[in-house]
Amino acid sequence: MAFTTSLVGSSSAPSIVAFDELYSTQGGAGGLCGASGPSVEWSYNTNPTGDTTGTTLTSAAVSLDGTKVAFVESRTNANGGAILHILNWKPGGEGTIAAPVAPQTILAAGQNWTTNCPAGNSCISNIILSGAQPDTNSAPFVDYSSDVIYVGDNNGVLHKITGVFLGAPAEVVTGGWPLTVHAASVLTGPVFETTSRNIFVGDSSGQLSFVRELGSTVGACASGSPPCLGSVNAPLGGSLVDSPIVDSSTGRVLVVDGTDTNNGSAYQFDTGLTAGSKVTVNIGGSGAGSNLYSGAFDDAYFSVGPASGHLYTCGKDSANTDRPAIYQLTFTSSGVLNASNGALVNLVNANGVACSPVTELLNGGTDRIFFSVTNSAFPPLIVGLFNLGGNATGCLSILTPNGCVMSIALGGAWPPATTTAGIPASGGSSGIVVDNVGTGAQESSLYYTYLTASSTNVKCNTATSGGCAVKATQSALN
């Protein structure tokens, strides 16, 4: 399990760290500090020599065989701009959290993994993205069939890198690449859709756009021929912070905007972004502020069909200012966004509280969604006595509210009466990932990190400072 750290890499601070023995029993509160439990598989400082400012702020991507990890280090323009790192970690591991190491071999531009990364070594390819712009919001998207990564920057430019995991990593700087999507705008993560061969991306101005890649079959170019910017876009207002969701089977694109005129909306288009295909569902509240993310489909959407399934996303409570609420969205049989079945509210009792992205998983016969809020409310006893709101069981501190990870078991009436489980998380959580649906000891787990440093209110084992990587069971969040 690999985590980027958001730290400036150095000899004492890792850029990225991985753990193994994830299913070992943690025999005491110490965890890595003396007790049995997970151990560090490897820990690397990937900042190049002299790089004292760069941090990783977005998610990593993993090669199909698991031997390589790609992630973006963001630096200001003055400090050289963003770097796409592709790390081939050393089998058997190296480095510790307190003393990370630099990869043993640095691939020069145009060098091939097979011939230039010695067997048994850790190796890294550092691709400085052209234009020297930061990248604070665009995670790399991998087209595994072509061994290509697409990634955006903070100046509205989309980049293409080839040979990322199997060949000689290099940015394409000819034939129309890199390509300006929306100048001076911070791009979201892009999504390459294999049927239309279009790349969809949002930005900080609230605009949804598409780029026609070579072989594109949908839409027209604003000028020239593919690769090119599409001739139409969708100016939605507000700010788009999360990647679009693209369903190739229905030819539909969905994006969520948290700061538009509705203070939260889900928008859907066809893959040509035609005006007549636009559908809008309000998931907003009475005030703007926190970001909203795209959400996740339930299992029925895929296994039965769109008309039987739903998309769950964290919007806002329509009766309160900028409080999170979980919405259940419905679809027609052809996958057209239909309506909302209402929202689960009273997740918190304070304004200005944000949600994490939603993660879904079917485990046996139970389909669940997992998410976090940045501020939990009062304990159930206080809720019952004083009707102060907040229905997250298990997440609480009366005097010092903290973030909380929650789960909801799907399939019953919507909205449900309460969340089914909760666990404190300092400042809320990052995105949540799951391992599997096994029945072995400690399987069927999920993983995330705290958004703020652990404290006396929400400790990381016994630690009261620093970042924290967390593992919890799917069924009971413990």
C-alpha positions in Angstrom: 0.0 0.0 0.0 1.7 3.2 -1.2 1.0 6.7 0.1 2.3 10.0 -1.2 3.0 12.3 1.8 2.5 15.9 0.6 5.9 16.6 2.2 8.9 18.2 0.6 11.2 15.2 0.0 14.5 15.3 1.9 16.9 12.9 3.6 14.5 12.9 6.6 11.1 13.3 4.9 9.8 10.8 2.3 8.0 11.9 -0.8 6.3 8.5 -1.0 6.2 5.5 1.3 4.8 2.0 1.1 3.8 -0.6 3.7 3.6 -4.4 3.6 2.4 -7.0 6.1 -0.9 -5.2 6.0 -2.7 -8.1 7.6 -0.4 -8.5 10.5 -2.0 -8.2 13.9 -1.1 -4.9 15.6 -0.3 -6.1 19.1 -0.3 -2.8 20.8 -0.9 0.9 20.5 2.7 1.4 19.1 2.1 0.0 15.7 5.3 0.8 13.7 6.9 2.0 16.9 7.7 -1.3 18.5 4.5 -3.4 18.3 3.7 -6.0 15.7 1.8 -4.8 12.6 2.5 -3.4 9.2 6.1 -2.6 8.3 7.7 -0.1 5.9 8.3 -1.8 2.5 10.1 1.2 1.1 10.5 4.9 1.6 11.8 7.3 -1.0 12.8 10.9 -1.4 12.1 11.5 -5.0 12.8 15.3 -5.1 15.8 15.9 -7.4 19.0 17.2 -5.9 18.5 20.9 -5.0 14.7 20.6 -5.2 13.6 22.0 -1.8 10.0 23.1 -2.6 8.2 20.4 -4.5 5.3 18.5 -3.0 2.9 15.9 -4.2 -0.8 17.0 -3.9 -2.7 14.5 -6.0 -3.2 10.7 -6.2 -0.6 8.2 -7.6 -1.2 5.7 -10.5 0.2 2.2 -10.4 1.4 0.0 -13.3 -0.6 -3.2 -14.0 2.2 -5.4 -12.5 2.5 -3.2 -9.4 6.3 -2.6 -9.9 6.0 1.1 -10.8 4.2 4.1 -9.3 3.5 7.4 -11.2 2.8 10.7 -9.4 3.2 14.4 -9.9 5.4 16.7 -7.8 4.1 20.3 -8.0 6.5 23.2 -8.0 6.0 26.9 -8.8 6.9 28.3 -12.1 9.9 30.0 -10.5 11.0 26.6 -9.1 10.8 24.8 -12.4 7.2 23.6 -12.6 5.6 20.2 -12.1 7.5 16.9 -12.4 5.9 13.6 -13.4 7.8 11.0 -11.4 7.7 7.3 -12.4 9.2 5.2 -9.7 10.4 1.6 -10.1 10.7 0.5 -6.5 13.3 -2.0 -5.3 12.1 -5.5 -4.6 12.7 -6.2 -0.9 12.5 -2.5 0.0 14.8 0.2 1.1 14.6 3.3 3.3 12.6 4.1 6.4 10.1 6.8 7.3 12.8 8.7 9.3 15.5 8.1 6.7 14.1 7.8 3.2 16.5 7.1 0.4 16.9 8.5 -3.2 16.3 5.9 -6.0 19.5 4.2 -7.0 19.3 4.9 -10.7 17.9 8.0 -12.5 16.8 7.5 -16.0 17.8 10.3 -18.4 15.4 11.6 -21.0 14.6 9.0 -23.6 16.1 6.1 -21.6 14.3 2.8 -21.6 13.3 0.9 -18.5 14.4 -2.5 -19.8 17.9 -1.5 -20.8 18.7 1.4 -18.4 17.1 0.2 -15.1 19.5 -2.5 -13.6 17.7 -5.6 -12.3 17.1 -5.4 -8.6 17.7 -1.6 -8.5 15.3 1.2 -7.6 15.0 3.5 -10.6 13.1 6.7 -11.3 12.3 8.7 -14.5 11.7 12.4 -13.8 9.7 14.1 -16.6 9.6 17.9 -16.1 6.4 19.0 -17.8 6.8 21.6 -20.5 5.8 25.1 -19.7 7.1 25.0 -16.1 3.7 25.3 -14.4 2.6 23.9 -11.1 0.1 21.0 -10.9 -2.0 21.2 -7.7 -5.2 19.4 -8.8 -4.6 17.1 -11.8 -3.7 13.5 -11.0 -2.1 11.4 -13.8 -4.6 9.3 -15.9 -3.1 6.1 -17.4 -4.2 4.7 -20.8 -2.7 1.2 -20.1 -3.4 -0.1 -23.6 -1.1 2.6 -25.1 1.2 3.0 -22.1 0.4 6.7 -22.0 -0.3 9.2 -19.2 -2.4 12.4 -19.6 -2.1 15.1 -16.9 -3.0 18.8 -16.7 -1.4 21.8 -15.1 -2.4 25.0 -13.5 -2.2 27.0 -16.7 -4.9 25.1 -18.5 -2.5 22.9 -20.5 -2.9 19.1 -21.0 0.2 17.0 -21.3 0.8 13.6 -22.9 3.6 11.3 -21.8 4.4 8.0 -23.6 6.3 4.9 -22.7 5.5 5.5 -19.0 5.7 1.9 -17.6 7.0 -0.3 -20.4 9.1 1.9 -22.7 11.2 5.1 -22.6 9.1 7.8 -20.7 9.0 11.1 -22.5 6.6 14.0 -22.9 5.2 14.5 -26.4 6.0 18.0 -27.6 5.2 17.8 -31.3 2.0 17.2 -33.3 -0.2 19.5 -31.3 1.0 18.4 -27.8 1.0 19.9 -25.2 -2.4 21.3 -25.8 -4.0 24.3 -24.2 -7.6 23.5 -23.0 -8.4 26.7 -21.1 -5.6 29.2 -20.5 -4.9 30.3 -17.0 -7.2 27.7 -15.5 -6.3 24.9 -13.0 -7.2 21.6 -14.7 -8.8 18.6 -13.0 -7.5 15.1 -13.6 -8.3 14.2 -17.2 -10.3 11.1 -18.3 -9.5 9.3 -21.6 -12.6 7.5 -23.0 -11.8 4.6 -25.2 -14.9 4.5 -27.4 -15.0 8.1 -28.5 -11.2 8.5 -28.0 -11.9 11.9 -26.4 -10.2 13.2 -23.3 -12.5 15.0 -20.8 -11.3 17.5 -18.3 -12.8 20.2 -16.1 -11.1 23.4 -14.7 -11.2 26.0 -11.9 -13.4 28.3 -14.0 -16.2 25.8 -14.0 -15.7 24.7 -17.6 -16.0 21.2 -18.9 -14.0 20.5 -22.1 -12.9 17.7 -24.3 -9.8 17.1 -26.4 -10.0 14.9 -29.5 -7.2 12.4 -29.5 -5.9 10.6 -32.6 -8.7 8.3 -33.9 -11.5 10.4 -32.2 -14.9 9.5 -33.5 -17.1 12.1 -31.7 -17.2 15.9 -32.0 -15.4 18.4 -34.1 -12.1 20.3 -33.7 -12.1 23.9 -32.8 -9.5 24.1 -35.5 -7.2 21.7 -37.3 -7.4 17.9 -36.9 -6.9 15.6 -33.9 -5.2 15.9 -31.5 -7.2 19.1 -31.0 -9.4 21.0 -28.6 -13.1 20.2 -29.1 -15.2 22.8 -30.9 -17.6 23.1 -27.9 -17.3 23.2 -24.2 -19.7 23.6 -21.2 -19.2 26.7 -19.1 -21.0 25.7 -15.9 -19.8 28.4 -13.5 -18.3 27.8 -10.1 -15.3 25.6 -10.0 -14.7 22.0 -11.0 -12.2 20.3 -8.7 -12.8 16.6 -9.5 -12.3 14.5 -12.6 -15.4 13.9 -14.7 -17.0 10.4 -14.7 -17.4 8.9 -18.2 -19.5 5.8 -18.9 -18.4 4.4 -22.2 -21.4 2.0 -22.3 -23.9 4.8 -22.4 -21.8 7.5 -24.0 -22.4 9.9 -21.1 -20.1 12.3 -19.1 -21.0 13.5 -15.6 -19.3 16.2 -13.5 -20.1 17.8 -10.2 -19.8 21.6 -9.5 -19.9 22.7 -5.9 -19.8 26.5 -6.3 -22.2 27.2 -9.2 -25.4 29.3 -8.9 -27.2 26.3 -7.3 -24.3 26.0 -4.7 -24.0 22.4 -6.0 -25.1 20.6 -9.1 -24.6 17.4 -11.0 -24.3 17.9 -14.7 -24.5 15.3 -17.5 -23.7 15.5 -21.2 -23.1 13.1 -24.1 -19.5 12.6 -25.2 -19.8 15.4 -27.7 -20.9 17.9 -25.0 -23.8 18.9 -27.1 -26.1 21.5 -25.6 -29.2 19.4 -26.1 -27.8 16.5 -24.0 -27.3 18.6 -20.9 -29.1 17.5 -17.7 -28.8 19.3 -14.4 -29.7 18.0 -10.9 -29.5 20.3 -8.0 -27.5 18.9 -5.0 -26.8 22.3 -3.5 -27.5 24.1 -0.3 -28.1 27.7 0.7 -24.5 28.8 0.6 -21.2 28.1 -1.3 -17.9 27.2 0.2 -16.7 23.6 0.2 -15.7 21.5 -2.8 -17.9 18.8 -4.2 -16.6 15.6 -5.9 -18.0 13.4 -8.6 -19.3 10.4 -6.6 -19.6 6.6 -7.1 -22.1 4.2 -8.7 -23.6 1.4 -6.8 -23.2 -2.3 -7.9 -26.7 -2.4 -9.4 -25.8 0.3 -11.9 -23.3 -2.1 -13.5 -24.7 -5.6 -12.7 -28.4 -4.9 -13.5 -28.4 -1.6 -15.5 -28.6 2.2 -15.1 -32.3 2.2 -14.4 -31.8 -0.1 -11.4 -28.7 1.6 -10.1 -27.7 4.9 -8.6 -24.9 7.3 -8.2 -24.1 8.5 -4.7 -22.4 11.9 -4.2 -21.8 14.3 -1.4 -23.7 17.5 -2.0 -25.1 20.0 0.5 -28.0 20.2 2.8 -30.6 22.4 1.1 -31.8 23.7 4.5 -28.4 24.8 5.9 -25.4 26.8 4.8 -22.7 24.6 3.3 -23.3 21.4 5.3 -22.7 18.0 3.6 -25.5 15.7 2.6 -25.3 12.4 0.7 -27.5 12.4 -2.5 -28.8 9.3 -4.3 -29.1 10.1 -8.1 -31.2 8.0 -10.5 -30.9 7.2 -14.2 -33.1 6.1 -17.2 -32.5 2.8 -18.8 -30.2 4.5 -21.4 -28.1 6.1 -18.6 -29.5 9.6 -18.8 -29.4 11.4 -15.4 -32.9 11.4 -14.1 -33.4 12.9 -10.7 -32.4 12.8 -7.0 -34.2 10.6 -4.5 -33.4 13.1 -1.8 -30.5 13.5 0.6 -29.3 12.1 3.8 -28.8 15.2 6.0 -27.8 15.9 9.6 -24.4 14.5 9.1 -22.9 17.4 11.0 -24.3 20.4 12.9 -21.8 23.0 11.8 -21.5 25.1 8.6 -18.5 25.2 6.3 -18.0 21.4 6.5 -16.7 19.5 3.5 -17.0 15.9 2.4 -14.4 13.5 0.9 -15.0 11.7 -2.4 -17.4 8.7 -2.1 -16.1 5.1 -2.5 -18.4 2.1 -3.2 -17.8 -1.6 -2.8 -20.0 -4.7 -2.9 -18.9 -7.2 -0.2 -20.8 -10.4 -0.3 -24.5 -9.4 -0.3 -23.9 -5.9 1.1 -23.2 -2.9 -1.0 -21.7 0.0 0.9 -20.4 3.5 0.4 -17.7 5.1 2.4 -16.9 8.8 2.8 -15.7 11.3 5.4 -16.7 14.8 6.7 -14.2 17.3 7.9 -16.1 18.0 11.2 -18.2 15.5 13.1 -21.0 16.5 15.4 -22.1 15.6 18.8 -22.4 12.0 20.3 -25.7 10.2 19.9 -26.5 10.8 23.6 -26.2 14.5 23.2 -28.1 14.4 19.9 -31.0 12.6 21.7 -31.1 15.0 24.6 -30.8 18.2 22.9 -31.7 17.5 19.2 -28.6 19.2 18.0 -28.3 17.1 14.8 -25.6 14.8 13.6 -26.3 11.1 13.0 -22.8 9.6 12.7 -22.5 6.9 15.3 -19.0 6.6 16.8 -17.2 9.8 15.6 -17.4 12.2 18.4 -16.0 14.6 20.8 -18.4 16.9 22.6 -16.1 19.8 23.2 -13.8 19.4 20.2 -15.6 18.1 17.1 -13.3 16.3 14.7 -13.5 14.8 11.3 -15.2 11.4 10.8 -15.2 8.5 8.3 -18.7 7.0 7.8 -20.3 4.2 5.9 -23.8 3.5 4.6 -25.2 0.1 3.7 -27.2 0.5 0.5 -30.3 -1.3 -0.7 -32.9 -0.2 1.8 -35.1 2.9 2.0 -33.5 6.2 1.0 -32.6 8.3 2.8 -31.6 5.9 5.6 -32.3 6.8 9.2 -28.6 7.0 10.0 -25.1 6.1 8.9 -24.3 2.5 9.9 -20.8 3.2 11.4 -18.3 5.9 12.0 -14.7 6.4 13.2 -12.9 9.6 14.0 -10.4 11.0 11.5 -8.5 14.2 12.2 -9.7 16.8 9.8 -11.6 14.2 7.8 -10.0 11.8 5.4 -8.3 11.6 2.0 -9.9 9.6 -0.7 -10.7 6.1 0.6 -9.4 2.9 -1.2 -10.4 -0.7 -0.5 -8.3 -3.9 -0.7 -10.6 -6.8 -1.4 -13.7 -8.8 -0.2 -11.8 -11.7 1.3 -12.8 -13.6 4.4 -9.3 -14.0 5.8 -8.1 -12.3 8.9 -8.0 -8.5 8.4 -9.1 -8.7 4.8 -12.0 -6.6 3.6 -10.4 -3.4 4.7 -10.1 0.1 3.6 -7.3 2.7 3.8 -7.0 6.4 4.0 -5.0 9.2 5.6 -5.9 12.0 8.0 -6.3 15.5 6.4 -4.7 17.2 9.4 -2.1 16.1 11.8 -3.1 13.7 14.6 -3.8 15.3 18.0 -4.7 14.5 21.5 -8.4 14.4 20.3 -7.7 12.0 17.4 -4.4 10.1 18.0 -2.5 8.0 15.5 -2.0 5.1 17.8 -0.2 7.0 20.6 1.1 9.8 18.4 -0.4 13.3 18.9 1.3 14.9 15.9 2.2 14.2 12.3 0.4 12.5 9.5 -1.4 9.2 9.9 -2.2 6.3 7.5 -5.2 4.3 8.7 -6.7 0.9 8.0 -10.2 0.1 9.0 -12.6 -2.8 8.4 -15.3 -2.3 5.8 -18.1 -3.8 7.8 -17.7 -1.9 11.1 -15.1 0.8 10.5 -12.9 -0.3 13.4 
